[in-house]
Amino acid sequence: MNYKLCIIKVGGAVVEDEAKLAALLSEFSAISGPKILVHGGGRSATQMAARLGIESKMVEGRRITDAEMLKVVTMVYGGLVNKNIVARMQAQGINALGLTGADMNVIRAHRRPVTNGIDYGFVGDVDSVDGESLAALLQRGIVPVMAPLTHDGEGNMLNTNADTIASEVAKSLVGHYDVTLRYQFEKRGVLRDADDPESLIKHITPQSFGQLKKEGVVVGGMIPKIENALKAVEKGVARVFIGETMISEEE
C-alpha cells in the first residue's frame, strides 16, 4: 500500500492575502505525512506588470506571456511569492524547498504553438515531470513549494498554469503514493452562482462538465482548473477536489 500524499494547489487570492495565507499555512502544517504546495500569484504579477507599464492579457484564464511579461512572472512567481511562502513555512517548522520547473530539471515543457490564431508567447505545455526526484525529496521530509514556471531545456523559462502544474505533479507521483489533489481558492467550491456559496456543485464528471460549460456556469479560469482535475483522475490520482467539489470520472 502506497503512503498517502496530499498536494494542495492554492491561488493568488489566498497567497497574496496575509490573513488567508496565515490560515492556509496553519492548516497545511497540520497535514501529516508527505505533502506538496503548488501556488499561483497572478494578481501580484498583474499588479507588478501595471507598475512597469506592461499590459496584462488573458484568454480563458491563461495569461498571454510576451518577453517582457515573462520577466515579470519569473520575478514574481519564482521570487517574491515563492520565497515568501517558503520563509513562512520555515517559521512554522516545515522544511520547505521552493522550486520552479527548471530547478533539478523537475518539469520540462515546450512553448505552446499558436492555437486558433492565439499566440500565447512564452507559455509552456508540460512534457514531463521528474516524479522520482520529487519522491526523493519527500522521502527526506522536504516539502516542495512549486511555482508555476517550467523550462524548455534550451535555456528558456516558460509561464505555466499553476493548475496544470498541480495536476501533472500529482500524476507523476501516482506510482509512489496514494495521491489526493486539492485545489483551494477563495470560494467554497464550484458554484452555480458565484455570489451564492449555497449553490455549490458537489460532484462534476466529464459529462456534467460539458453541460456546465455549455450553460455558461463554468467560465474563465475555472475551465482549465476542472480540465486538469479530470485529467488527473483519468491518470490514477485517487481523489481530486476543487474546494468542496469532488471531481471524478463517473457518477
PyRosetta script that sets phi, psi and omega in degrees:
from pyrosetta import init, pose_from_sequence

init()
pose = pose_from_sequence("MNYKLCIIKVGGAVVEDEAKLAALLSEFSAISGPKILVHGGGRSATQMAARLGIESKMVEGRRITDAEMLKVVTMVYGGLVNKNIVARMQAQGINALGLTGADMNVIRAHRRPVTNGIDYGFVGDVDSVDGESLAALLQRGIVPVMAPLTHDGEGNMLNTNADTIASEVAKSLVGHYDVTLRYQFEKRGVLRDADDPESLIKHITPQSFGQLKKEGVVVGGMIPKIENALKAVEKGVARVFIGETMISEEE")
pose.set_psi(1, 125.4)
pose.set_omega(1, 179.2)
pose.set_phi(2, -70.6)
pose.set_psi(2, 149.2)
pose.set_omega(2, 174.0)
pose.set_phi(3, -66.4)
pose.set_psi(3, 154.6)
pose.set_omega(3, 178.7)
pose.set_phi(4, -81.8)
pose.set_psi(4, 138.2)
pose.set_omega(4, 176.8)
pose.set_phi(5, -126.3)
pose.set_psi(5, 132.4)
pose.set_omega(5, 176.8)
pose.set_phi(6, -110.8)
pose.set_psi(6, 123.8)
pose.set_omega(6, 175.9)
pose.set_phi(7, -112.7)
pose.set_psi(7, 121.9)
pose.set_omega(7, -179.9)
pose.set_phi(8, -110.6)
pose.set_psi(8, 125.8)
pose.set_omega(8, 170.8)
pose.set_phi(9, -106.5)
pose.set_psi(9, 128.2)
pose.set_omega(9, -178.1)
pose.set_phi(10, -126.7)
pose.set_psi(10, 138.6)
pose.set_omega(10, -175.9)
pose.set_phi(11, -86.2)
pose.set_psi(11, 171.7)
pose.set_omega(11, -177.2)
pose.set_phi(12, -62.6)
pose.set_psi(12, -31.3)
pose.set_omega(12, -178.8)
pose.set_phi(13, -62.6)
pose.set_psi(13, -23.6)
pose.set_omega(13, 177.9)
pose.set_phi(14, -90.9)
pose.set_psi(14, -51.1)
pose.set_omega(14, -174.4)
pose.set_phi(15, -70.0)
pose.set_psi(15, -17.8)
pose.set_omega(15, -179.4)
pose.set_phi(16, -95.8)
pose.set_psi(16, 2.2)
pose.set_omega(16, 178.2)
pose.set_phi(17, -114.4)
pose.set_psi(17, 118.5)
pose.set_omega(17, -172.7)
pose.set_phi(18, -57.2)
pose.set_psi(18, -45.1)
pose.set_omega(18, -178.0)
pose.set_phi(19, -66.5)
pose.set_psi(19, -44.2)
pose.set_omega(19, -179.8)
pose.set_phi(20, -66.8)
pose.set_psi(20, -38.7)
pose.set_omega(20, 178.7)
pose.set_phi(21, -65.1)
pose.set_psi(21, -42.2)
pose.set_omega(21, 179.0)
pose.set_phi(22, -61.2)
pose.set_psi(22, -42.3)
pose.set_omega(22, 179.0)
pose.set_phi(23, -65.1)
pose.set_psi(23, -43.1)
pose.set_omega(23, 179.0)
pose.set_phi(24, -59.8)
pose.set_psi(24, -48.6)
pose.set_omega(24, -176.5)
pose.set_phi(25, -67.2)
pose.set_psi(25, -31.0)
pose.set_omega(25, 175.0)
pose.set_phi(26, -64.7)
pose.set_psi(26, -44.8)
pose.set_omega(26, 177.8)
pose.set_phi(27, -67.0)
pose.set_psi(27, -39.9)
pose.set_omega(27, -178.2)
pose.set_phi(28, -64.9)
pose.set_psi(28, -40.8)
pose.set_omega(28, -179.0)
pose.set_phi(29, -65.4)
pose.set_psi(29, -24.2)
pose.set_omega(29, -179.2)
pose.set_phi(30, -80.9)
pose.set_psi(30, -11.8)
pose.set_omega(30, 178.8)
pose.set_phi(31, -72.4)
pose.set_psi(31, 123.5)
pose.set_omega(31, 179.7)
pose.set_phi(32, -85.1)
pose.set_psi(32, 154.9)
pose.set_omega(32, 177.4)
pose.set_phi(33, 82.7)
pose.set_psi(33, -176.0)
pose.set_omega(33, -178.0)
pose.set_phi(34, -65.2)
pose.set_psi(34, 145.5)
pose.set_omega(34, -177.7)
pose.set_phi(35, -157.2)
pose.set_psi(35, 156.8)
pose.set_omega(35, 179.6)
pose.set_phi(36, -136.7)
pose.set_psi(36, 141.0)
pose.set_omega(36, 173.1)
pose.set_phi(37, -114.2)
pose.set_psi(37, 128.0)
pose.set_omega(37, 174.0)
pose.set_phi(38, -113.9)
pose.set_psi(38, 130.1)
pose.set_omega(38, -175.4)
pose.set_phi(39, -123.3)
pose.set_psi(39, 155.5)
pose.set_omega(39, 169.9)
pose.set_phi(40, -99.6)
pose.set_psi(40, -149.4)
pose.set_omega(40, -178.6)
pose.set_phi(41, 157.2)
pose.set_psi(41, 23.9)
pose.set_omega(41, -173.7)
pose.set_phi(42, -60.0)
pose.set_psi(42, -35.8)
pose.set_omega(42, -179.0)
pose.set_phi(43, -67.1)
pose.set_psi(43, -40.3)
pose.set_omega(43, 177.3)
pose.set_phi(44, -64.1)
pose.set_psi(44, -39.6)
pose.set_omega(44, 178.5)
pose.set_phi(45, -64.7)
pose.set_psi(45, -42.0)
pose.set_omega(45, 179.1)
pose.set_phi(46, -63.4)
pose.set_psi(46, -42.0)
pose.set_omega(46, 179.8)
pose.set_phi(47, -66.0)
pose.set_psi(47, -42.5)
pose.set_omega(47, 179.5)
pose.set_phi(48, -66.1)
pose.set_psi(48, -41.5)
pose.set_omega(48, 178.8)
pose.set_phi(49, -60.3)
pose.set_psi(49, -41.9)
pose.set_omega(49, 179.8)
pose.set_phi(50, -61.6)
pose.set_psi(50, -40.9)
pose.set_omega(50, 178.5)
pose.set_phi(51, -62.4)
pose.set_psi(51, -31.4)
pose.set_omega(51, -178.6)
pose.set_phi(52, -92.0)
pose.set_psi(52, 2.8)
pose.set_omega(52, 178.7)
pose.set_phi(53, 76.2)
pose.set_psi(53, 26.4)
pose.set_omega(53, -179.3)
pose.set_phi(54, -107.6)
pose.set_psi(54, 125.4)
pose.set_omega(54, -178.2)
pose.set_phi(55, -76.3)
pose.set_psi(55, 136.9)
pose.set_omega(55, 176.4)
pose.set_phi(56, -96.9)
pose.set_psi(56, 131.5)
pose.set_omega(56, 179.4)
pose.set_phi(57, -125.8)
pose.set_psi(57, 133.1)
pose.set_omega(57, -178.5)
pose.set_phi(58, -124.9)
pose.set_psi(58, 144.1)
pose.set_omega(58, 173.8)
pose.set_phi(59, -132.2)
pose.set_psi(59, 114.1)
pose.set_omega(59, -179.2)
pose.set_phi(60, 49.0)
pose.set_psi(60, 47.4)
pose.set_omega(60, 175.5)
pose.set_phi(61, 80.4)
pose.set_psi(61, 3.2)
pose.set_omega(61, -178.6)
pose.set_phi(62, -114.9)
pose.set_psi(62, 135.7)
pose.set_omega(62, -173.9)
pose.set_phi(63, -83.5)
pose.set_psi(63, 128.7)
pose.set_omega(63, 170.5)
pose.set_phi(64, -71.8)
pose.set_psi(64, 126.4)
pose.set_omega(64, -170.8)
pose.set_phi(65, -124.1)
pose.set_psi(65, 93.7)
pose.set_omega(65, 174.1)
pose.set_phi(66, -82.4)
pose.set_psi(66, -175.7)
pose.set_omega(66, -174.4)
pose.set_phi(67, -60.9)
pose.set_psi(67, -38.7)
pose.set_omega(67, -179.5)
pose.set_phi(68, -72.1)
pose.set_psi(68, -40.2)
pose.set_omega(68, 177.8)
pose.set_phi(69, -66.6)
pose.set_psi(69, -32.2)
pose.set_omega(69, 177.6)
pose.set_phi(70, -60.9)
pose.set_psi(70, -40.0)
pose.set_omega(70, 177.0)
pose.set_phi(71, -60.9)
pose.set_psi(71, -41.1)
pose.set_omega(71, -178.4)
pose.set_phi(72, -65.1)
pose.set_psi(72, -50.0)
pose.set_omega(72, -175.8)
pose.set_phi(73, -68.8)
pose.set_psi(73, -32.9)
pose.set_omega(73, 176.4)
pose.set_phi(74, -64.3)
pose.set_psi(74, -43.8)
pose.set_omega(74, 179.3)
pose.set_phi(75, -64.5)
pose.set_psi(75, -45.5)
pose.set_omega(75, -174.5)
pose.set_phi(76, -78.0)
pose.set_psi(76, -51.7)
pose.set_omega(76, -176.6)
pose.set_phi(77, -69.2)
pose.set_psi(77, -51.9)
pose.set_omega(77, -174.6)
pose.set_phi(78, -77.3)
pose.set_psi(78, -21.1)
pose.set_omega(78, -178.3)
pose.set_phi(79, -108.6)
pose.set_psi(79, -84.0)
pose.set_omega(79, -171.6)
pose.set_phi(80, -53.3)
pose.set_psi(80, -55.9)
pose.set_omega(80, -175.3)
pose.set_phi(81, -71.2)
pose.set_psi(81, -48.6)
pose.set_omega(81, -175.8)
pose.set_phi(82, -60.9)
pose.set_psi(82, -48.4)
pose.set_omega(82, -175.0)
pose.set_phi(83, -73.2)
pose.set_psi(83, -28.3)
pose.set_omega(83, 173.5)
pose.set_phi(84, -63.2)
pose.set_psi(84, -43.6)
pose.set_omega(84, 178.7)
pose.set_phi(85, -64.7)
pose.set_psi(85, -44.4)
pose.set_omega(85, -179.5)
pose.set_phi(86, -60.3)
pose.set_psi(86, -45.3)
pose.set_omega(86, -179.6)
pose.set_phi(87, -62.8)
pose.set_psi(87, -41.0)
pose.set_omega(87, 179.4)
pose.set_phi(88, -65.8)
pose.set_psi(88, -36.8)
pose.set_omega(88, 177.9)
pose.set_phi(89, -66.6)
pose.set_psi(89, -42.6)
pose.set_omega(89, 179.1)
pose.set_phi(90, -59.2)
pose.set_psi(90, -35.1)
pose.set_omega(90, 178.6)
pose.set_phi(91, -66.2)
pose.set_psi(91, -22.0)
pose.set_omega(91, 178.6)
pose.set_phi(92, -98.9)
pose.set_psi(92, 10.4)
pose.set_omega(92, 177.4)
pose.set_phi(93, 81.9)
pose.set_psi(93, 14.6)
pose.set_omega(93, 177.5)
pose.set_phi(94, -96.3)
pose.set_psi(94, 121.8)
pose.set_omega(94, -178.5)
pose.set_phi(95, -80.7)
pose.set_psi(95, 83.6)
pose.set_omega(95, -172.8)
pose.set_phi(96, -93.2)
pose.set_psi(96, 151.4)
pose.set_omega(96, 176.3)
pose.set_phi(97, -132.4)
pose.set_psi(97, 117.7)
pose.set_omega(97, 178.9)
pose.set_phi(98, -78.5)
pose.set_psi(98, 133.2)
pose.set_omega(98, -176.8)
pose.set_phi(99, -135.6)
pose.set_psi(99, 141.3)
pose.set_omega(99, 158.7)
pose.set_phi(100, -104.2)
pose.set_psi(100, 174.1)
pose.set_omega(100, 178.4)
pose.set_phi(101, -63.9)
pose.set_psi(101, -23.5)
pose.set_omega(101, 179.9)
pose.set_phi(102, -73.7)
pose.set_psi(102, -29.2)
pose.set_omega(102, -179.2)
pose.set_phi(103, -68.9)
pose.set_psi(103, 126.5)
pose.set_omega(103, -177.7)
pose.set_phi(104, 62.1)
pose.set_psi(104, 13.3)
pose.set_omega(104, -177.9)
pose.set_phi(105, 56.0)
pose.set_psi(105, 37.9)
pose.set_omega(105, -168.8)
pose.set_phi(106, -77.5)
pose.set_psi(106, -29.2)
pose.set_omega(106, 177.0)
pose.set_phi(107, -136.3)
pose.set_psi(107, 113.9)
pose.set_omega(107, 178.6)
pose.set_phi(108, -101.2)
pose.set_psi(108, 138.9)
pose.set_omega(108, -178.5)
pose.set_phi(109, -141.6)
pose.set_psi(109, 170.3)
pose.set_omega(109, 173.4)
pose.set_phi(110, -121.8)
pose.set_psi(110, 154.6)
pose.set_omega(110, -179.8)
pose.set_phi(111, -69.8)
pose.set_psi(111, 130.3)
pose.set_omega(111, -177.9)
pose.set_phi(112, -63.1)
pose.set_psi(112, 129.8)
pose.set_omega(112, 177.4)
pose.set_phi(113, -71.1)
pose.set_psi(113, 162.9)
pose.set_omega(113, 175.6)
pose.set_phi(114, -58.4)
pose.set_psi(114, 126.8)
pose.set_omega(114, -175.2)
pose.set_phi(115, -125.4)
pose.set_psi(115, 123.3)
pose.set_omega(115, -179.4)
pose.set_phi(116, 51.0)
pose.set_psi(116, 38.8)
pose.set_omega(116, 178.2)
pose.set_phi(117, 80.0)
pose.set_psi(117, 3.2)
pose.set_omega(117, -178.1)
pose.set_phi(118, -103.8)
pose.set_psi(118, 121.3)
pose.set_omega(118, 174.7)
pose.set_phi(119, -96.7)
pose.set_psi(119, 107.8)
pose.set_omega(119, -177.5)
pose.set_phi(120, -78.5)
pose.set_psi(120, -8.2)
pose.set_omega(120, -179.6)
pose.set_phi(121, 76.0)
pose.set_psi(121, -135.2)
pose.set_omega(121, -176.7)
pose.set_phi(122, -86.3)
pose.set_psi(122, 61.3)
pose.set_omega(122, 175.9)
pose.set_phi(123, -108.5)
pose.set_psi(123, 132.6)
pose.set_omega(123, -175.6)
pose.set_phi(124, -103.5)
pose.set_psi(124, 139.5)
pose.set_omega(124, 169.1)
pose.set_phi(125, -106.7)
pose.set_psi(125, 127.2)
pose.set_omega(125, -169.7)
pose.set_phi(126, -67.9)
pose.set_psi(126, 132.5)
pose.set_omega(126, 174.3)
pose.set_phi(127, -99.4)
pose.set_psi(127, -41.1)
pose.set_omega(127, -176.4)
pose.set_phi(128, -156.8)
pose.set_psi(128, 150.4)
pose.set_omega(128, 173.5)
pose.set_phi(129, -125.8)
pose.set_psi(129, 132.0)
pose.set_omega(129, 179.9)
pose.set_phi(130, -83.3)
pose.set_psi(130, 83.0)
pose.set_omega(130, -179.9)
pose.set_phi(131, -63.8)
pose.set_psi(131, -29.9)
pose.set_omega(131, 179.9)
pose.set_phi(132, -63.2)
pose.set_psi(132, -43.7)
pose.set_omega(132, -179.9)
pose.set_phi(133, -67.7)
pose.set_psi(133, -39.9)
pose.set_omega(133, 177.4)
pose.set_phi(134, -64.2)
pose.set_psi(134, -41.7)
pose.set_omega(134, 178.6)
pose.set_phi(135, -62.7)
pose.set_psi(135, -37.7)
pose.set_omega(135, 179.1)
pose.set_phi(136, -63.8)
pose.set_psi(136, -39.7)
pose.set_omega(136, 176.9)
pose.set_phi(137, -64.1)
pose.set_psi(137, -46.2)
pose.set_omega(137, -179.5)
pose.set_phi(138, -60.1)
pose.set_psi(138, -39.4)
pose.set_omega(138, -179.1)
pose.set_phi(139, -66.5)
pose.set_psi(139, -22.2)
pose.set_omega(139, 176.8)
pose.set_phi(140, -89.5)
pose.set_psi(140, 3.6)
pose.set_omega(140, 179.2)
pose.set_phi(141, 82.7)
pose.set_psi(141, 13.9)
pose.set_omega(141, 179.2)
pose.set_phi(142, -89.7)
pose.set_psi(142, 139.6)
pose.set_omega(142, -179.9)
pose.set_phi(143, -106.6)
pose.set_psi(143, 106.5)
pose.set_omega(143, 177.6)
pose.set_phi(144, -67.6)
pose.set_psi(144, 136.5)
pose.set_omega(144, 173.4)
pose.set_phi(145, -118.7)
pose.set_psi(145, 108.5)
pose.set_omega(145, -166.0)
pose.set_phi(146, -105.2)
pose.set_psi(146, 124.6)
pose.set_omega(146, 176.9)
pose.set_phi(147, -84.8)
pose.set_psi(147, 155.6)
pose.set_omega(147, -178.4)
pose.set_phi(148, -82.6)
pose.set_psi(148, 58.3)
pose.set_omega(148, 178.5)
pose.set_phi(149, -134.3)
pose.set_psi(149, 137.1)
pose.set_omega(149, 176.3)
pose.set_phi(150, -125.3)
pose.set_psi(150, -172.3)
pose.set_omega(150, 175.8)
pose.set_phi(151, -145.9)
pose.set_psi(151, 163.1)
pose.set_omega(151, -174.6)
pose.set_phi(152, -103.0)
pose.set_psi(152, 3.1)
pose.set_omega(152, -179.3)
pose.set_phi(153, 79.5)
pose.set_psi(153, -0.7)
pose.set_omega(153, -179.8)
pose.set_phi(154, -118.7)
pose.set_psi(154, 19.7)
pose.set_omega(154, 176.7)
pose.set_phi(155, 93.9)
pose.set_psi(155, 7.5)
pose.set_omega(155, -177.2)
pose.set_phi(156, -112.7)
pose.set_psi(156, 130.0)
pose.set_omega(156, 170.1)
pose.set_phi(157, -78.3)
pose.set_psi(157, 152.0)
pose.set_omega(157, 179.4)
pose.set_phi(158, -135.3)
pose.set_psi(158, 135.5)
pose.set_omega(158, 175.9)
pose.set_phi(159, -77.1)
pose.set_psi(159, 124.7)
pose.set_omega(159, -175.9)
pose.set_phi(160, -132.5)
pose.set_psi(160, 132.5)
pose.set_omega(160, -177.8)
pose.set_phi(161, -50.9)
pose.set_psi(161, 129.5)
pose.set_omega(161, -176.6)
pose.set_phi(162, -64.3)
pose.set_psi(162, -32.9)
pose.set_omega(162, 176.9)
pose.set_phi(163, -64.1)
pose.set_psi(163, -37.7)
pose.set_omega(163, 177.1)
pose.set_phi(164, -66.1)
pose.set_psi(164, -44.0)
pose.set_omega(164, 177.4)
pose.set_phi(165, -55.2)
pose.set_psi(165, -48.3)
pose.set_omega(165, -178.2)
pose.set_phi(166, -60.9)
pose.set_psi(166, -44.9)
pose.set_omega(166, -179.6)
pose.set_phi(167, -63.6)
pose.set_psi(167, -46.5)
pose.set_omega(167, -177.4)
pose.set_phi(168, -67.2)
pose.set_psi(168, -38.6)
pose.set_omega(168, 176.8)
pose.set_phi(169, -64.1)
pose.set_psi(169, -43.6)
pose.set_omega(169, 178.7)
pose.set_phi(170, -59.2)
pose.set_psi(170, -46.2)
pose.set_omega(170, -179.6)
pose.set_phi(171, -62.6)
pose.set_psi(171, -36.1)
pose.set_omega(171, -176.9)
pose.set_phi(172, -69.4)
pose.set_psi(172, -17.7)
pose.set_omega(172, -175.3)
pose.set_phi(173, -107.2)
pose.set_psi(173, 4.7)
pose.set_omega(173, -179.9)
pose.set_phi(174, -58.6)
pose.set_psi(174, -36.1)
pose.set_omega(174, -179.6)
pose.set_phi(175, -72.5)
pose.set_psi(175, -13.7)
pose.set_omega(175, -177.4)
pose.set_phi(176, -106.3)
pose.set_psi(176, -29.2)
pose.set_omega(176, -171.8)
pose.set_phi(177, -140.8)
pose.set_psi(177, 161.2)
pose.set_omega(177, 166.1)
pose.set_phi(178, -84.9)
pose.set_psi(178, 104.6)
pose.set_omega(178, -165.9)
pose.set_phi(179, -98.9)
pose.set_psi(179, 130.2)
pose.set_omega(179, 168.5)
pose.set_phi(180, -112.3)
pose.set_psi(180, 128.3)
pose.set_omega(180, 178.7)
pose.set_phi(181, -114.0)
pose.set_psi(181, 126.5)
pose.set_omega(181, 179.6)
pose.set_phi(182, -124.6)
pose.set_psi(182, 126.2)
pose.set_omega(182, 172.2)
pose.set_phi(183, -97.2)
pose.set_psi(183, 112.3)
pose.set_omega(183, -179.7)
pose.set_phi(184, -109.1)
pose.set_psi(184, 135.7)
pose.set_omega(184, 178.5)
pose.set_phi(185, -151.8)
pose.set_psi(185, -169.4)
pose.set_omega(185, -169.3)
pose.set_phi(186, -75.3)
pose.set_psi(186, -15.1)
pose.set_omega(186, 179.4)
pose.set_phi(187, -93.9)
pose.set_psi(187, 165.4)
pose.set_omega(187, 179.6)
pose.set_phi(188, -65.9)
pose.set_psi(188, -32.9)
pose.set_omega(188, -179.0)
pose.set_phi(189, 172.8)
pose.set_psi(189, -154.2)
pose.set_omega(189, 175.6)
pose.set_phi(190, -79.0)
pose.set_psi(190, 122.3)
pose.set_omega(190, -174.1)
pose.set_phi(191, -113.3)
pose.set_psi(191, 143.6)
pose.set_omega(191, 172.5)
pose.set_phi(192, -70.6)
pose.set_psi(192, -33.7)
pose.set_omega(192, 177.0)
pose.set_phi(193, -125.3)
pose.set_psi(193, 112.9)
pose.set_omega(193, -174.3)
pose.set_phi(194, -57.6)
pose.set_psi(194, -22.1)
pose.set_omega(194, -178.2)
pose.set_phi(195, -96.7)
pose.set_psi(195, 0.8)
pose.set_omega(195, -176.9)
pose.set_phi(196, -123.5)
pose.set_psi(196, 100.2)
pose.set_omega(196, -178.8)
pose.set_phi(197, -62.7)
pose.set_psi(197, -17.4)
pose.set_omega(197, 179.0)
pose.set_phi(198, -82.3)
pose.set_psi(198, -4.6)
pose.set_omega(198, -179.7)
pose.set_phi(199, -91.7)
pose.set_psi(199, 27.7)
pose.set_omega(199, -178.2)
pose.set_phi(200, -56.8)
pose.set_psi(200, 132.9)
pose.set_omega(200, 170.6)
pose.set_phi(201, -92.0)
pose.set_psi(201, 110.6)
pose.set_omega(201, -170.1)
pose.set_phi(202, -76.3)
pose.set_psi(202, -24.9)
pose.set_omega(202, -172.3)
pose.set_phi(203, -146.6)
pose.set_psi(203, 130.9)
pose.set_omega(203, 178.6)
pose.set_phi(204, -128.9)
pose.set_psi(204, 132.6)
pose.set_omega(204, 175.4)
pose.set_phi(205, -119.0)
pose.set_psi(205, 170.8)
pose.set_omega(205, 176.6)
pose.set_phi(206, -54.9)
pose.set_psi(206, -39.0)
pose.set_omega(206, -178.4)
pose.set_phi(207, -68.2)
pose.set_psi(207, -46.9)
pose.set_omega(207, -178.8)
pose.set_phi(208, -70.0)
pose.set_psi(208, -30.1)
pose.set_omega(208, 177.1)
pose.set_phi(209, -61.5)
pose.set_psi(209, -44.6)
pose.set_omega(209, 178.1)
pose.set_phi(210, -59.2)
pose.set_psi(210, -41.0)
pose.set_omega(210, -179.9)
pose.set_phi(211, -69.4)
pose.set_psi(211, -39.0)
pose.set_omega(211, 179.6)
pose.set_phi(212, -65.4)
pose.set_psi(212, -36.8)
pose.set_omega(212, 175.9)
pose.set_phi(213, -66.8)
pose.set_psi(213, -43.8)
pose.set_omega(213, -179.5)
pose.set_phi(214, -59.9)
pose.set_psi(214, -37.9)
pose.set_omega(214, -178.9)
pose.set_phi(215, -78.9)
pose.set_psi(215, -10.0)
pose.set_omega(215, -178.1)
pose.set_phi(216, 79.8)
pose.set_psi(216, 13.7)
pose.set_omega(216, 177.9)
pose.set_phi(217, -74.2)
pose.set_psi(217, -42.2)
pose.set_omega(217, 179.0)
pose.set_phi(218, -102.3)
pose.set_psi(218, 118.7)
pose.set_omega(218, -177.4)
pose.set_phi(219, -141.1)
pose.set_psi(219, 172.5)
pose.set_omega(219, 172.6)
pose.set_phi(220, 55.7)
pose.set_psi(220, -135.6)
pose.set_omega(220, -175.0)
pose.set_phi(221, -67.2)
pose.set_psi(221, -15.8)
pose.set_omega(221, 178.3)
pose.set_phi(222, -71.2)
pose.set_psi(222, -24.7)
pose.set_omega(222, -179.3)
pose.set_phi(223, -62.7)
pose.set_psi(223, -56.1)
pose.set_omega(223, 178.7)
pose.set_phi(224, -64.6)
pose.set_psi(224, -27.7)
pose.set_omega(224, 178.8)
pose.set_phi(225, -63.0)
pose.set_psi(225, -48.2)
pose.set_omega(225, -179.3)
pose.set_phi(226, -70.4)
pose.set_psi(226, -38.7)
pose.set_omega(226, 177.5)
pose.set_phi(227, -57.6)
pose.set_psi(227, -45.2)
pose.set_omega(227, 180.0)
pose.set_phi(228, -68.6)
pose.set_psi(228, -35.2)
pose.set_omega(228, 177.4)
pose.set_phi(229, -63.2)
pose.set_psi(229, -44.5)
pose.set_omega(229, -179.9)
pose.set_phi(230, -65.2)
pose.set_psi(230, -38.5)
pose.set_omega(230, 178.1)
pose.set_phi(231, -64.8)
pose.set_psi(231, -37.8)
pose.set_omega(231, 179.3)
pose.set_phi(232, -64.0)
pose.set_psi(232, -44.6)
pose.set_omega(232, 178.5)
pose.set_phi(233, -62.0)
pose.set_psi(233, -42.5)
pose.set_omega(233, -179.4)
pose.set_phi(234, -59.6)
pose.set_psi(234, -32.5)
pose.set_omega(234, -176.1)
pose.set_phi(235, -95.1)
pose.set_psi(235, 10.8)
pose.set_omega(235, 170.7)
pose.set_phi(236, 107.1)
pose.set_psi(236, 2.5)
pose.set_omega(236, 174.8)
pose.set_phi(237, -66.6)
pose.set_psi(237, 129.1)
pose.set_omega(237, -168.6)
pose.set_phi(238, -66.4)
pose.set_psi(238, -42.8)
pose.set_omega(238, -175.4)
pose.set_phi(239, -143.2)
pose.set_psi(239, 133.2)
pose.set_omega(239, 176.0)
pose.set_phi(240, -130.8)
pose.set_psi(240, 130.8)
pose.set_omega(240, 178.3)
pose.set_phi(241, -129.6)
pose.set_psi(241, 141.1)
pose.set_omega(241, 167.6)
pose.set_phi(242, -111.9)
pose.set_psi(242, 101.6)
pose.set_omega(242, -168.4)
pose.set_phi(243, 61.8)
pose.set_psi(243, -121.2)
pose.set_omega(243, 177.9)
pose.set_phi(244, -98.3)
pose.set_psi(244, 2.5)
pose.set_omega(244, -179.3)
pose.set_phi(245, -86.1)
pose.set_psi(245, 124.6)
pose.set_omega(245, 177.7)
pose.set_phi(246, -86.9)
pose.set_psi(246, 136.5)
pose.set_omega(246, 177.3)
pose.set_phi(247, -111.1)
pose.set_psi(247, 127.3)
pose.set_omega(247, 179.4)
pose.set_phi(248, -147.8)
pose.set_psi(248, 167.7)
pose.set_omega(248, -179.5)
pose.set_phi(249, -76.4)
pose.set_psi(249, -29.5)
pose.set_omega(249, -173.9)
pose.set_phi(250, -131.8)
pose.set_psi(250, 162.8)
pose.set_omega(250, 176.1)
pose.set_phi(251, -65.6)
pose.dump_pdb("model.pdb")
